[in-house]
Amino acid sequence: MPVASTVLLNRLLARGKFRHAQVLMELAELGSVQRAADAMGMTQSSVTQSLAYLEQLLEVPLFHRHARGVRPTEACLDLLPV
């Protein structure tokens, strides 16, 4: 059963940080962990850790990983406009 975007937003606001929202948006826009890290002045490892924290916090996968980068899941696409 899909989780409502308002539930995801409430979880993010309760325990997330602004940096986590930035990581989410950069990954969705750029489609690559390395490009998002470069754009934010972070290491690839720290972006990956932030994404893992977000997915654990929200209890839902946010991106499909593939050899050429990442692609947002339905849950991520629902959360982005909010």
PDB file of N, CA, C and O in Angstrom, chain B, residues numbered from 101:
ATOM      1  N   MET B 101       0.836  -1.181   0.000  1.00  0.00           N
ATOM      2  CA  MET B 101       0.000   0.000   0.000  1.00  0.00           C
ATOM      3  C   MET B 101       0.884   1.248   0.000  1.00  0.00           C
ATOM      4  O   MET B 101       1.729   1.392   0.883  1.00  0.00           O
ATOM      5  N   PRO B 102       0.711   2.146  -0.959  1.00  0.00           N
ATOM      6  CA  PRO B 102       1.537   3.346  -1.023  1.00  0.00           C
ATOM      7  C   PRO B 102       1.290   4.262   0.178  1.00  0.00           C
ATOM      8  O   PRO B 102       0.181   4.358   0.703  1.00  0.00           O
ATOM      9  N   VAL B 103       2.361   4.921   0.585  1.00  0.00           N
ATOM     10  CA  VAL B 103       2.278   5.860   1.696  1.00  0.00           C
ATOM     11  C   VAL B 103       1.941   7.236   1.129  1.00  0.00           C
ATOM     12  O   VAL B 103       2.522   7.658   0.128  1.00  0.00           O
ATOM     13  N   ALA B 104       1.010   7.931   1.763  1.00  0.00           N
ATOM     14  CA  ALA B 104       0.597   9.255   1.293  1.00  0.00           C
ATOM     15  C   ALA B 104       1.748  10.241   1.411  1.00  0.00           C
ATOM     16  O   ALA B 104       2.556  10.162   2.336  1.00  0.00           O
ATOM     17  N   SER B 105       1.813  11.170   0.468  1.00  0.00           N
ATOM     18  CA  SER B 105       2.895  12.159   0.473  1.00  0.00           C
ATOM     19  C   SER B 105       2.866  13.020   1.730  1.00  0.00           C
ATOM     20  O   SER B 105       3.919  13.462   2.190  1.00  0.00           O
ATOM     21  N   THR B 106       1.695  13.267   2.292  1.00  0.00           N
ATOM     22  CA  THR B 106       1.632  14.061   3.526  1.00  0.00           C
ATOM     23  C   THR B 106       2.262  13.311   4.690  1.00  0.00           C
ATOM     24  O   THR B 106       2.880  13.926   5.559  1.00  0.00           O
ATOM     25  N   VAL B 107       2.115  11.988   4.720  1.00  0.00           N
ATOM     26  CA  VAL B 107       2.757  11.186   5.762  1.00  0.00           C
ATOM     27  C   VAL B 107       4.271  11.262   5.607  1.00  0.00           C
ATOM     28  O   VAL B 107       4.992  11.429   6.591  1.00  0.00           O
ATOM     29  N   LEU B 108       4.753  11.139   4.374  1.00  0.00           N
ATOM     30  CA  LEU B 108       6.196  11.235   4.119  1.00  0.00           C
ATOM     31  C   LEU B 108       6.725  12.606   4.504  1.00  0.00           C
ATOM     32  O   LEU B 108       7.791  12.713   5.111  1.00  0.00           O
ATOM     33  N   LEU B 109       5.993  13.650   4.158  1.00  0.00           N
ATOM     34  CA  LEU B 109       6.415  15.008   4.503  1.00  0.00           C
ATOM     35  C   LEU B 109       6.472  15.186   6.013  1.00  0.00           C
ATOM     36  O   LEU B 109       7.422  15.780   6.522  1.00  0.00           O
ATOM     37  N   ASN B 110       5.492  14.694   6.729  1.00  0.00           N
ATOM     38  CA  ASN B 110       5.492  14.818   8.192  1.00  0.00           C
ATOM     39  C   ASN B 110       6.681  14.098   8.808  1.00  0.00           C
ATOM     40  O   ASN B 110       7.282  14.599   9.758  1.00  0.00           O
ATOM     41  N   ARG B 111       7.029  12.932   8.281  1.00  0.00           N
ATOM     42  CA  ARG B 111       8.207  12.209   8.778  1.00  0.00           C
ATOM     43  C   ARG B 111       9.478  12.998   8.496  1.00  0.00           C
ATOM     44  O   ARG B 111      10.366  13.081   9.345  1.00  0.00           O
ATOM     45  N   LEU B 112       9.561  13.572   7.311  1.00  0.00           N
ATOM     46  CA  LEU B 112      10.736  14.350   6.936  1.00  0.00           C
ATOM     47  C   LEU B 112      10.868  15.586   7.814  1.00  0.00           C
ATOM     48  O   LEU B 112      11.964  15.900   8.278  1.00  0.00           O
ATOM     49  N   LEU B 113       9.774  16.284   8.044  1.00  0.00           N
ATOM     50  CA  LEU B 113       9.805  17.490   8.867  1.00  0.00           C
ATOM     51  C   LEU B 113      10.112  17.180  10.327  1.00  0.00           C
ATOM     52  O   LEU B 113      10.748  17.981  11.013  1.00  0.00           O
ATOM     53  N   ALA B 114       9.665  16.026  10.801  1.00  0.00           N
ATOM     54  CA  ALA B 114       9.867  15.661  12.203  1.00  0.00           C
ATOM     55  C   ALA B 114      11.322  15.331  12.521  1.00  0.00           C
ATOM     56  O   ALA B 114      11.820  15.707  13.582  1.00  0.00           O
ATOM     57  N   ARG B 115      12.014  14.631  11.613  1.00  0.00           N
ATOM     58  CA  ARG B 115      13.354  14.161  11.947  1.00  0.00           C
ATOM     59  C   ARG B 115      14.411  14.461  10.906  1.00  0.00           C
ATOM     60  O   ARG B 115      15.595  14.210  11.126  1.00  0.00           O
ATOM     61  N   GLY B 116      13.991  14.994   9.782  1.00  0.00           N
ATOM     62  CA  GLY B 116      14.949  15.296   8.730  1.00  0.00           C
ATOM     63  C   GLY B 116      15.575  16.665   8.923  1.00  0.00           C
ATOM     64  O   GLY B 116      15.156  17.448   9.776  1.00  0.00           O
ATOM     65  N   LYS B 117      16.570  16.931   8.125  1.00  0.00           N
ATOM     66  CA  LYS B 117      17.237  18.231   8.129  1.00  0.00           C
ATOM     67  C   LYS B 117      17.103  18.844   6.739  1.00  0.00           C
ATOM     68  O   LYS B 117      16.815  18.147   5.766  1.00  0.00           O
ATOM     69  N   PHE B 118      17.313  20.142   6.660  1.00  0.00           N
ATOM     70  CA  PHE B 118      17.206  20.826   5.376  1.00  0.00           C
ATOM     71  C   PHE B 118      18.141  20.193   4.345  1.00  0.00           C
ATOM     72  O   PHE B 118      17.798  20.099   3.167  1.00  0.00           O
ATOM     73  N   ARG B 119      19.304  19.768   4.785  1.00  0.00           N
ATOM     74  CA  ARG B 119      20.282  19.150   3.890  1.00  0.00           C
ATOM     75  C   ARG B 119      19.715  17.887   3.244  1.00  0.00           C
ATOM     76  O   ARG B 119      20.011  17.594   2.085  1.00  0.00           O
ATOM     77  N   HIS B 120      18.900  17.139   3.994  1.00  0.00           N
ATOM     78  CA  HIS B 120      18.294  15.929   3.435  1.00  0.00           C
ATOM     79  C   HIS B 120      17.345  16.278   2.291  1.00  0.00           C
ATOM     80  O   HIS B 120      17.323  15.595   1.267  1.00  0.00           O
ATOM     81  N   ALA B 121      16.566  17.340   2.467  1.00  0.00           N
ATOM     82  CA  ALA B 121      15.658  17.783   1.404  1.00  0.00           C
ATOM     83  C   ALA B 121      16.452  18.227   0.181  1.00  0.00           C
ATOM     84  O   ALA B 121      16.048  17.971  -0.953  1.00  0.00           O
ATOM     85  N   GLN B 122      17.582  18.893   0.413  1.00  0.00           N
ATOM     86  CA  GLN B 122      18.437  19.316  -0.698  1.00  0.00           C
ATOM     87  C   GLN B 122      18.975  18.109  -1.458  1.00  0.00           C
ATOM     88  O   GLN B 122      18.984  18.097  -2.689  1.00  0.00           O
ATOM     89  N   VAL B 123      19.419  17.105  -0.729  1.00  0.00           N
ATOM     90  CA  VAL B 123      19.938  15.889  -1.363  1.00  0.00           C
ATOM     91  C   VAL B 123      18.846  15.240  -2.214  1.00  0.00           C
ATOM     92  O   VAL B 123      19.089  14.836  -3.351  1.00  0.00           O
ATOM     93  N   LEU B 124      17.662  15.147  -1.658  1.00  0.00           N
ATOM     94  CA  LEU B 124      16.534  14.559  -2.375  1.00  0.00           C
ATOM     95  C   LEU B 124      16.270  15.297  -3.688  1.00  0.00           C
ATOM     96  O   LEU B 124      16.112  14.667  -4.734  1.00  0.00           O
ATOM     97  N   MET B 125      16.223  16.609  -3.635  1.00  0.00           N
ATOM     98  CA  MET B 125      15.930  17.404  -4.834  1.00  0.00           C
ATOM     99  C   MET B 125      17.047  17.328  -5.863  1.00  0.00           C
ATOM    100  O   MET B 125      16.780  17.208  -7.059  1.00  0.00           O
ATOM    101  N   GLU B 126      18.292  17.395  -5.412  1.00  0.00           N
ATOM    102  CA  GLU B 126      19.432  17.317  -6.340  1.00  0.00           C
ATOM    103  C   GLU B 126      19.487  15.956  -7.026  1.00  0.00           C
ATOM    104  O   GLU B 126      19.715  15.874  -8.233  1.00  0.00           O
ATOM    105  N   LEU B 127      19.281  14.898  -6.263  1.00  0.00           N
ATOM    106  CA  LEU B 127      19.289  13.565  -6.863  1.00  0.00           C
ATOM    107  C   LEU B 127      18.189  13.418  -7.902  1.00  0.00           C
ATOM    108  O   LEU B 127      18.415  12.864  -8.978  1.00  0.00           O
ATOM    109  N   ALA B 128      17.016  13.905  -7.585  1.00  0.00           N
ATOM    110  CA  ALA B 128      15.897  13.809  -8.525  1.00  0.00           C
ATOM    111  C   ALA B 128      16.172  14.621  -9.786  1.00  0.00           C
ATOM    112  O   ALA B 128      15.844  14.193 -10.893  1.00  0.00           O
ATOM    113  N   GLU B 129      16.772  15.784  -9.613  1.00  0.00           N
ATOM    114  CA  GLU B 129      17.032  16.664 -10.755  1.00  0.00           C
ATOM    115  C   GLU B 129      18.193  16.169 -11.618  1.00  0.00           C
ATOM    116  O   GLU B 129      18.112  16.178 -12.846  1.00  0.00           O
ATOM    117  N   LEU B 130      19.271  15.738 -10.965  1.00  0.00           N
ATOM    118  CA  LEU B 130      20.489  15.389 -11.699  1.00  0.00           C
ATOM    119  C   LEU B 130      20.587  13.908 -12.069  1.00  0.00           C
ATOM    120  O   LEU B 130      21.273  13.558 -13.030  1.00  0.00           O
ATOM    121  N   GLY B 131      19.913  13.039 -11.320  1.00  0.00           N
ATOM    122  CA  GLY B 131      19.888  11.624 -11.657  1.00  0.00           C
ATOM    123  C   GLY B 131      21.178  10.878 -11.409  1.00  0.00           C
ATOM    124  O   GLY B 131      21.374   9.784 -11.939  1.00  0.00           O
ATOM    125  N   SER B 132      22.065  11.456 -10.610  1.00  0.00           N
ATOM    126  CA  SER B 132      23.349  10.824 -10.345  1.00  0.00           C
ATOM    127  C   SER B 132      23.842  11.234  -8.962  1.00  0.00           C
ATOM    128  O   SER B 132      23.790  12.409  -8.596  1.00  0.00           O
ATOM    129  N   VAL B 133      24.319  10.256  -8.199  1.00  0.00           N
ATOM    130  CA  VAL B 133      24.841  10.547  -6.869  1.00  0.00           C
ATOM    131  C   VAL B 133      26.085  11.423  -6.987  1.00  0.00           C
ATOM    132  O   VAL B 133      26.240  12.382  -6.230  1.00  0.00           O
ATOM    133  N   GLN B 134      26.966  11.106  -7.922  1.00  0.00           N
ATOM    134  CA  GLN B 134      28.202  11.882  -8.067  1.00  0.00           C
ATOM    135  C   GLN B 134      27.915  13.319  -8.499  1.00  0.00           C
ATOM    136  O   GLN B 134      28.512  14.252  -7.962  1.00  0.00           O
ATOM    137  N   ARG B 135      27.013  13.508  -9.458  1.00  0.00           N
ATOM    138  CA  ARG B 135      26.681  14.874  -9.895  1.00  0.00           C
ATOM    139  C   ARG B 135      26.010  15.662  -8.783  1.00  0.00           C
ATOM    140  O   ARG B 135      26.267  16.856  -8.628  1.00  0.00           O
ATOM    141  N   ALA B 136      25.147  15.005  -8.002  1.00  0.00           N
ATOM    142  CA  ALA B 136      24.509  15.683  -6.867  1.00  0.00           C
ATOM    143  C   ALA B 136      25.554  16.074  -5.827  1.00  0.00           C
ATOM    144  O   ALA B 136      25.509  17.175  -5.277  1.00  0.00           O
ATOM    145  N   ALA B 137      26.488  15.175  -5.563  1.00  0.00           N
ATOM    146  CA  ALA B 137      27.554  15.470  -4.598  1.00  0.00           C
ATOM    147  C   ALA B 137      28.391  16.658  -5.067  1.00  0.00           C
ATOM    148  O   ALA B 137      28.697  17.553  -4.279  1.00  0.00           O
ATOM    149  N   ASP B 138      28.756  16.668  -6.327  1.00  0.00           N
ATOM    150  CA  ASP B 138      29.544  17.772  -6.878  1.00  0.00           C
ATOM    151  C   ASP B 138      28.783  19.093  -6.780  1.00  0.00           C
ATOM    152  O   ASP B 138      29.360  20.120  -6.421  1.00  0.00           O
ATOM    153  N   ALA B 139      27.493  19.067  -7.099  1.00  0.00           N
ATOM    154  CA  ALA B 139      26.677  20.279  -7.082  1.00  0.00           C
ATOM    155  C   ALA B 139      26.511  20.839  -5.669  1.00  0.00           C
ATOM    156  O   ALA B 139      26.375  22.048  -5.484  1.00  0.00           O
ATOM    157  N   MET B 140      26.524  19.945  -4.675  1.00  0.00           N
ATOM    158  CA  MET B 140      26.301  20.369  -3.294  1.00  0.00           C
ATOM    159  C   MET B 140      27.588  20.555  -2.508  1.00  0.00           C
ATOM    160  O   MET B 140      27.551  20.981  -1.353  1.00  0.00           O
ATOM    161  N   GLY B 141      28.718  20.244  -3.113  1.00  0.00           N
ATOM    162  CA  GLY B 141      29.994  20.357  -2.403  1.00  0.00           C
ATOM    163  C   GLY B 141      30.153  19.283  -1.340  1.00  0.00           C
ATOM    164  O   GLY B 141      30.764  19.517  -0.298  1.00  0.00           O
ATOM    165  N   MET B 142      29.605  18.114  -1.604  1.00  0.00           N
ATOM    166  CA  MET B 142      29.680  16.985  -0.677  1.00  0.00           C
ATOM    167  C   MET B 142      30.432  15.846  -1.354  1.00  0.00           C
ATOM    168  O   MET B 142      30.699  15.890  -2.555  1.00  0.00           O
ATOM    169  N   THR B 143      30.769  14.830  -0.572  1.00  0.00           N
ATOM    170  CA  THR B 143      31.360  13.630  -1.160  1.00  0.00           C
ATOM    171  C   THR B 143      30.245  12.695  -1.602  1.00  0.00           C
ATOM    172  O   THR B 143      29.113  12.783  -1.126  1.00  0.00           O
ATOM    173  N   GLN B 144      30.579  11.812  -2.510  1.00  0.00           N
ATOM    174  CA  GLN B 144      29.605  10.825  -2.975  1.00  0.00           C
ATOM    175  C   GLN B 144      29.130   9.974  -1.804  1.00  0.00           C
ATOM    176  O   GLN B 144      27.952   9.629  -1.715  1.00  0.00           O
ATOM    177  N   SER B 145      30.040   9.643  -0.920  1.00  0.00           N
ATOM    178  CA  SER B 145      29.711   8.833   0.245  1.00  0.00           C
ATOM    179  C   SER B 145      28.696   9.528   1.156  1.00  0.00           C
ATOM    180  O   SER B 145      27.772   8.883   1.653  1.00  0.00           O
ATOM    181  N   SER B 146      28.857  10.827   1.379  1.00  0.00           N
ATOM    182  CA  SER B 146      27.929  11.528   2.266  1.00  0.00           C
ATOM    183  C   SER B 146      26.544  11.672   1.633  1.00  0.00           C
ATOM    184  O   SER B 146      25.540  11.649   2.345  1.00  0.00           O
ATOM    185  N   VAL B 147      26.476  11.818   0.314  1.00  0.00           N
ATOM    186  CA  VAL B 147      25.177  11.858  -0.363  1.00  0.00           C
ATOM    187  C   VAL B 147      24.499  10.495  -0.248  1.00  0.00           C
ATOM    188  O   VAL B 147      23.298  10.419   0.011  1.00  0.00           O
ATOM    189  N   THR B 148      25.260   9.425  -0.440  1.00  0.00           N
ATOM    190  CA  THR B 148      24.730   8.075  -0.313  1.00  0.00           C
ATOM    191  C   THR B 148      24.233   7.824   1.111  1.00  0.00           C
ATOM    192  O   THR B 148      23.173   7.227   1.298  1.00  0.00           O
ATOM    193  N   GLN B 149      24.985   8.272   2.110  1.00  0.00           N
ATOM    194  CA  GLN B 149      24.567   8.107   3.502  1.00  0.00           C
ATOM    195  C   GLN B 149      23.310   8.914   3.797  1.00  0.00           C
ATOM    196  O   GLN B 149      22.425   8.439   4.508  1.00  0.00           O
ATOM    197  N   SER B 150      23.222  10.116   3.264  1.00  0.00           N
ATOM    198  CA  SER B 150      22.024  10.940   3.457  1.00  0.00           C
ATOM    199  C   SER B 150      20.804  10.277   2.833  1.00  0.00           C
ATOM    200  O   SER B 150      19.722  10.280   3.419  1.00  0.00           O
ATOM    201  N   LEU B 151      20.980   9.715   1.652  1.00  0.00           N
ATOM    202  CA  LEU B 151      19.884   9.025   0.988  1.00  0.00           C
ATOM    203  C   LEU B 151      19.456   7.800   1.801  1.00  0.00           C
ATOM    204  O   LEU B 151      18.261   7.555   1.962  1.00  0.00           O
ATOM    205  N   ALA B 152      20.404   7.043   2.305  1.00  0.00           N
ATOM    206  CA  ALA B 152      20.079   5.868   3.120  1.00  0.00           C
ATOM    207  C   ALA B 152      19.314   6.289   4.377  1.00  0.00           C
ATOM    208  O   ALA B 152      18.356   5.626   4.773  1.00  0.00           O
ATOM    209  N   TYR B 153      19.735   7.381   4.998  1.00  0.00           N
ATOM    210  CA  TYR B 153      19.041   7.885   6.182  1.00  0.00           C
ATOM    211  C   TYR B 153      17.609   8.283   5.836  1.00  0.00           C
ATOM    212  O   TYR B 153      16.673   7.951   6.563  1.00  0.00           O
ATOM    213  N   LEU B 154      17.445   8.992   4.728  1.00  0.00           N
ATOM    214  CA  LEU B 154      16.108   9.412   4.295  1.00  0.00           C
ATOM    215  C   LEU B 154      15.192   8.222   4.047  1.00  0.00           C
ATOM    216  O   LEU B 154      14.038   8.217   4.478  1.00  0.00           O
ATOM    217  N   GLU B 155      15.704   7.226   3.360  1.00  0.00           N
ATOM    218  CA  GLU B 155      14.893   6.052   3.052  1.00  0.00           C
ATOM    219  C   GLU B 155      14.530   5.290   4.325  1.00  0.00           C
ATOM    220  O   GLU B 155      13.432   4.742   4.429  1.00  0.00           O
ATOM    221  N   GLN B 156      15.435   5.255   5.278  1.00  0.00           N
ATOM    222  CA  GLN B 156      15.145   4.607   6.553  1.00  0.00           C
ATOM    223  C   GLN B 156      14.121   5.430   7.341  1.00  0.00           C
ATOM    224  O   GLN B 156      13.196   4.870   7.929  1.00  0.00           O
ATOM    225  N   LEU B 157      14.282   6.732   7.353  1.00  0.00           N
ATOM    226  CA  LEU B 157      13.367   7.622   8.067  1.00  0.00           C
ATOM    227  C   LEU B 157      11.954   7.555   7.494  1.00  0.00           C
ATOM    228  O   LEU B 157      10.977   7.473   8.238  1.00  0.00           O
ATOM    229  N   LEU B 158      11.857   7.588   6.182  1.00  0.00           N
ATOM    230  CA  LEU B 158      10.563   7.607   5.520  1.00  0.00           C
ATOM    231  C   LEU B 158       9.971   6.209   5.328  1.00  0.00           C
ATOM    232  O   LEU B 158       8.795   6.060   4.993  1.00  0.00           O
ATOM    233  N   GLU B 159      10.799   5.195   5.545  1.00  0.00           N
ATOM    234  CA  GLU B 159      10.381   3.794   5.416  1.00  0.00           C
ATOM    235  C   GLU B 159       9.868   3.463   4.020  1.00  0.00           C
ATOM    236  O   GLU B 159       8.907   2.711   3.859  1.00  0.00           O
ATOM    237  N   VAL B 160      10.522   4.033   3.020  1.00  0.00           N
ATOM    238  CA  VAL B 160      10.129   3.795   1.633  1.00  0.00           C
ATOM    239  C   VAL B 160      11.349   4.058   0.734  1.00  0.00           C
ATOM    240  O   VAL B 160      12.093   5.009   0.977  1.00  0.00           O
ATOM    241  N   PRO B 161      11.564   3.227  -0.303  1.00  0.00           N
ATOM    242  CA  PRO B 161      12.648   3.527  -1.242  1.00  0.00           C
ATOM    243  C   PRO B 161      12.316   4.780  -2.049  1.00  0.00           C
ATOM    244  O   PRO B 161      11.187   4.941  -2.511  1.00  0.00           O
ATOM    245  N   LEU B 162      13.281   5.653  -2.216  1.00  0.00           N
ATOM    246  CA  LEU B 162      13.066   6.913  -2.927  1.00  0.00           C
ATOM    247  C   LEU B 162      13.612   6.895  -4.354  1.00  0.00           C
ATOM    248  O   LEU B 162      13.150   7.658  -5.203  1.00  0.00           O
ATOM    249  N   PHE B 163      14.577   6.043  -4.618  1.00  0.00           N
ATOM    250  CA  PHE B 163      15.198   5.990  -5.942  1.00  0.00           C
ATOM    251  C   PHE B 163      15.462   4.551  -6.350  1.00  0.00           C
ATOM    252  O   PHE B 163      15.775   3.698  -5.519  1.00  0.00           O
ATOM    253  N   HIS B 164      15.329   4.299  -7.653  1.00  0.00           N
ATOM    254  CA  HIS B 164      15.773   3.043  -8.246  1.00  0.00           C
ATOM    255  C   HIS B 164      17.225   3.270  -8.644  1.00  0.00           C
ATOM    256  O   HIS B 164      17.539   4.233  -9.343  1.00  0.00           O
ATOM    257  N   ARG B 165      18.092   2.402  -8.208  1.00  0.00           N
ATOM    258  CA  ARG B 165      19.506   2.522  -8.578  1.00  0.00           C
ATOM    259  C   ARG B 165      19.757   1.711  -9.840  1.00  0.00           C
ATOM    260  O   ARG B 165      19.223   0.613  -9.996  1.00  0.00           O
ATOM    261  N   HIS B 166      20.565   2.249 -10.735  1.00  0.00           N
ATOM    262  CA  HIS B 166      20.978   1.516 -11.921  1.00  0.00           C
ATOM    263  C   HIS B 166      22.390   1.957 -12.281  1.00  0.00           C
ATOM    264  O   HIS B 166      22.929   2.878 -11.668  1.00  0.00           O
ATOM    265  N   ALA B 167      22.982   1.314 -13.256  1.00  0.00           N
ATOM    266  CA  ALA B 167      24.395   1.539 -13.581  1.00  0.00           C
ATOM    267  C   ALA B 167      24.705   2.984 -13.964  1.00  0.00           C
ATOM    268  O   ALA B 167      25.831   3.443 -13.767  1.00  0.00           O
ATOM    269  N   ARG B 168      23.738   3.698 -14.500  1.00  0.00           N
ATOM    270  CA  ARG B 168      23.993   5.065 -14.958  1.00  0.00           C
ATOM    271  C   ARG B 168      23.462   6.130 -14.009  1.00  0.00           C
ATOM    272  O   ARG B 168      23.417   7.305 -14.375  1.00  0.00           O
ATOM    273  N   GLY B 169      23.061   5.752 -12.807  1.00  0.00           N
ATOM    274  CA  GLY B 169      22.594   6.747 -11.854  1.00  0.00           C
ATOM    275  C   GLY B 169      21.395   6.271 -11.062  1.00  0.00           C
ATOM    276  O   GLY B 169      21.278   5.094 -10.719  1.00  0.00           O
ATOM    277  N   VAL B 170      20.505   7.212 -10.777  1.00  0.00           N
ATOM    278  CA  VAL B 170      19.301   6.913 -10.001  1.00  0.00           C
ATOM    279  C   VAL B 170      18.078   7.484 -10.709  1.00  0.00           C
ATOM    280  O   VAL B 170      18.164   8.463 -11.450  1.00  0.00           O
ATOM    281  N   ARG B 171      16.938   6.843 -10.458  1.00  0.00           N
ATOM    282  CA  ARG B 171      15.665   7.295 -11.025  1.00  0.00           C
ATOM    283  C   ARG B 171      14.652   7.330  -9.892  1.00  0.00           C
ATOM    284  O   ARG B 171      14.543   6.354  -9.149  1.00  0.00           O
ATOM    285  N   PRO B 172      13.896   8.436  -9.731  1.00  0.00           N
ATOM    286  CA  PRO B 172      12.951   8.548  -8.613  1.00  0.00           C
ATOM    287  C   PRO B 172      11.854   7.482  -8.661  1.00  0.00           C
ATOM    288  O   PRO B 172      11.363   7.126  -9.733  1.00  0.00           O
ATOM    289  N   THR B 173      11.482   6.982  -7.485  1.00  0.00           N
ATOM    290  CA  THR B 173      10.351   6.066  -7.373  1.00  0.00           C
ATOM    291  C   THR B 173       9.062   6.884  -7.330  1.00  0.00           C
ATOM    292  O   THR B 173       9.097   8.113  -7.284  1.00  0.00           O
ATOM    293  N   GLU B 174       7.936   6.195  -7.346  1.00  0.00           N
ATOM    294  CA  GLU B 174       6.637   6.864  -7.235  1.00  0.00           C
ATOM    295  C   GLU B 174       6.554   7.684  -5.950  1.00  0.00           C
ATOM    296  O   GLU B 174       6.048   8.806  -5.957  1.00  0.00           O
ATOM    297  N   ALA B 175       7.054   7.120  -4.843  1.00  0.00           N
ATOM    298  CA  ALA B 175       7.011   7.823  -3.556  1.00  0.00           C
ATOM    299  C   ALA B 175       7.810   9.121  -3.625  1.00  0.00           C
ATOM    300  O   ALA B 175       7.373  10.149  -3.109  1.00  0.00           O
ATOM    301  N   CYS B 176       8.960   9.078  -4.251  1.00  0.00           N
ATOM    302  CA  CYS B 176       9.789  10.276  -4.394  1.00  0.00           C
ATOM    303  C   CYS B 176       9.074  11.316  -5.246  1.00  0.00           C
ATOM    304  O   CYS B 176       9.058  12.497  -4.902  1.00  0.00           O
ATOM    305  N   LEU B 177       8.488  10.884  -6.347  1.00  0.00           N
ATOM    306  CA  LEU B 177       7.775  11.815  -7.225  1.00  0.00           C
ATOM    307  C   LEU B 177       6.571  12.446  -6.524  1.00  0.00           C
ATOM    308  O   LEU B 177       6.230  13.601  -6.778  1.00  0.00           O
ATOM    309  N   ASP B 178       5.928  11.674  -5.636  1.00  0.00           N
ATOM    310  CA  ASP B 178       4.815  12.222  -4.872  1.00  0.00           C
ATOM    311  C   ASP B 178       5.287  13.258  -3.847  1.00  0.00           C
ATOM    312  O   ASP B 178       4.591  14.236  -3.576  1.00  0.00           O
ATOM    313  N   LEU B 179       6.471  13.033  -3.285  1.00  0.00           N
ATOM    314  CA  LEU B 179       7.000  13.911  -2.243  1.00  0.00           C
ATOM    315  C   LEU B 179       7.600  15.201  -2.800  1.00  0.00           C
ATOM    316  O   LEU B 179       7.517  16.244  -2.151  1.00  0.00           O
ATOM    317  N   LEU B 180       8.188  15.150  -3.962  1.00  0.00           N
ATOM    318  CA  LEU B 180       8.903  16.312  -4.505  1.00  0.00           C
ATOM    319  C   LEU B 180       8.070  17.585  -4.620  1.00  0.00           C
ATOM    320  O   LEU B 180       8.561  18.648  -4.240  1.00  0.00           O
ATOM    321  N   PRO B 181       6.854  17.537  -5.119  1.00  0.00           N
ATOM    322  CA  PRO B 181       6.083  18.790  -5.222  1.00  0.00           C
ATOM    323  C   PRO B 181       5.749  19.410  -3.864  1.00  0.00           C
ATOM    324  O   PRO B 181       5.552  20.620  -3.756  1.00  0.00           O
ATOM    325  N   VAL B 182       5.689  18.575  -2.838  1.00  0.00           N
ATOM    326  CA  VAL B 182       5.330  19.059  -1.507  1.00  0.00           C
ATOM    327  C   VAL B 182       6.501  19.813  -0.930  1.00  0.00           C
ATOM    328  O   VAL B 182       6.421  20.313   0.192  1.00  0.00           O
TER     329      VAL B 182
END
